[in-house]
Amino acid sequence: MSKTEQNIRTKVKQLLDEGKIRYCIGYETGSDSWHVTPGFIFDAKDAEKIVFNPLCANNLVGYLTDEKKRELRKGEKADTRPIALLVKGCDSKALIQLLSENQIQRSEVIILGVPCNGSIDIHRLEKLAHEMKLPAEAMYSMEITRNGNNFTGEWKGKKYSFPLEKTVFDKCLCCVTPNPLISDELFGDKIETTGAKNYASVEEIEALPVEKRWEFWSEQFSRCIRCSACKNICPLCYCKECAVDSADIVITPQTTSKEKTNKMPWVEKNSELPENIFFHLTRMMHMAGRCINCGECERACPMNIPLGLLTKKIEKDVKELFGHEAGLDPEAKSLLSIFEEGDPGDFIK
Amino acid sequence: MTSSNSAKNRDFVIKKEHIPKFLKGLSGYSIYAPVADNDLITFKLVQKFDALALNYSNAVKSPKYLFLPQTETMFFFKKGGKDKVEVSEPKQEEKIIIFGIRPCDAAGIAMLDTVFSGDYDDTFYQKRRENSVLIGLACNDPDKNCFCTSTGGAPDASDGLDILLTDIGDSYYVNVLTPKGAKLLEKSDLFAKPSAEHAKAADKTHKNAHQKLSEKIDTAGLPEKLGAMFEHPFWKQVSMKCLACGACTFLCPTCFCFDINDLEYTDTATKRVRTWDSCQFGSYTLHTSGHNPRPNKENRMRNRIMHKYKYHYDNFKSPGCTGCGRCIIHCPVNMNLKGILKELINLEIGQG
């Protein structure tokens, strides 16, 4: 067990013992030693379940707004104590964005920051392990540790090495925020960043003629099964009523029947290509100036749709057009709700 | 197990290299088979049979969509003169063969057969099903998340199948299971009588696969236990990390919930479609009054488990799950159904 992991456990145990938090959101070992899963720690004695290692990919920030949506059970009293939350560098940007959008208050969360020098994409690691002909038994019982530019593991006395560039997410290879930008306590040493933003993959698509781009994205979106994993895992999708979900509507006793019947389903439930395209592109437009490129939508997609290309494209556009980057300043105004004289207006014909 | 040491007269062998020729010879059918694309294995309409991904674990989504399409047009309607509505139905005459389907997915289709021929005859489903032949491929190397043997299935089970193939090296051992299956083979000269060695090899392969699935979850008594824990705090605790997305239910070989909508088709015509729905979505049981009997994801997660391991059991005397493991493999937050079942079995629920 790493010292970082031990320190996190000690801190969480202390917070729970003192009754200062509702619960802690961290990571636990999942279905095998190569999978971690979000863990919710309510009891101090469970603090020892918390793990932190390069497999901790999930961005946990979305669980904060998720909690707010939950209706209380009969007789249940609202608990107003803060929630302790584990955040890596990229996760912290999502948290900052939520703070700037006034979706959570700073006092509602105790931020346990952990510097991160790259998360393993389990699918890439599994693929590599298959190529290396590792037996399944070895794969899922091997503990993975970081050693310089490699991840290493040992099984039956034999050492295996997995190169960084073949195992981590693309976003990690060009990460400029390995350290949490906001935290109450930091666990582990700060990491010097050598990464630089890289839009090569986006530029490659941009360079294609429009017909080819259409063909490319049509092929990608035709695979979509509209499971909503991309939208539901997004730490910045918190609306109770969603523009791209035809049935996700908020009805109160005051809603009139006329309002109900006139509710416009912008995106229908059918999973045919035009609706799929509309679903994804509308979602992306709603993320412009807000998306912090944590890559969770792409990771969550069971159909391998390269959504990260789109999130990077909007990040690039927003930066080029407005000089804006999301998730850096909790006091920042929301890009799409402000207007400045210098804003580009070329699109108004 | 379907195998035995002595070959039955409905058993054959076919050389692997003859499979493309066999499939090519099956005229009048659309053939769906597993192919690799974008790092994914999916069942697709295949015309060239030399690049099938038959050495696969399982397809990302179950081929149930060939019988229950994610979006299915039920009929078109438009105004046809005064007080008249013209209704037309789409033609649905495609005859299909699903080649290389895994026993868990075929079991899923057998399960859907009971649902769609139960209290109500679903002609959309039934017609597609009648027009289909299922050629299964036994699992030699089950995935670590597979648990078919805990749900009444097996890596070499024959439920729902017309023919079962077993990979025995350079050939497939062929069990013909139904007259439909026999008819498909009768005109082909590519199938030979199996030798005792062939039968032995198939048997050994099946036994090996069973051994890999030796960890069984004993679900005896679970339906009753679930019935007694509707309001148990377990559901809240287990669903905390759930995203309430529909990845598990949409990839599942047995989930069958759907929704019906009218969509504009042309300027003057409308089509009525049914689309998959998921009990994990917040809108699933949203009433028009605004009331939702399952407002939180804990209520909906409970429904998913209850449906698979209690309600389906109550109705059909078997669990509504085939242990394919997809909901574990593809869950973005690593929700582990196997783990949940074990927790449920070990849980002390006390009285009331």
Interface residues (C-beta under 8 A of the other chain):
Chain A: G30 S31 D32 H35 V36 T37 P38 G39 F40 F42 N58 G62 Y63 R70 E71 R73 H123 K127 A136 Y140 R223 I225 R226 C227 S228 A229 K231 N232 I233 D245 S246 A247 D248 I249 I251 T252 P253 T255 K260 E268 K269 N270 S271 E272 E296 R299 A300 P302 M303 N304
Chain B: N38 D39 L40 T42 V60 K61 Q70 T71 K144 N145 K236 Q237 M240 K241 L243 A244 C245 G246 A247 T249 F250 L251 D259 N261 L263 V273 T275 W276 D277 S278 F281 G282 S283 L286 T288 S289 G290 P295 N296 K297 I328 H330 P332 V333 N334 M335 N336 K338 G339
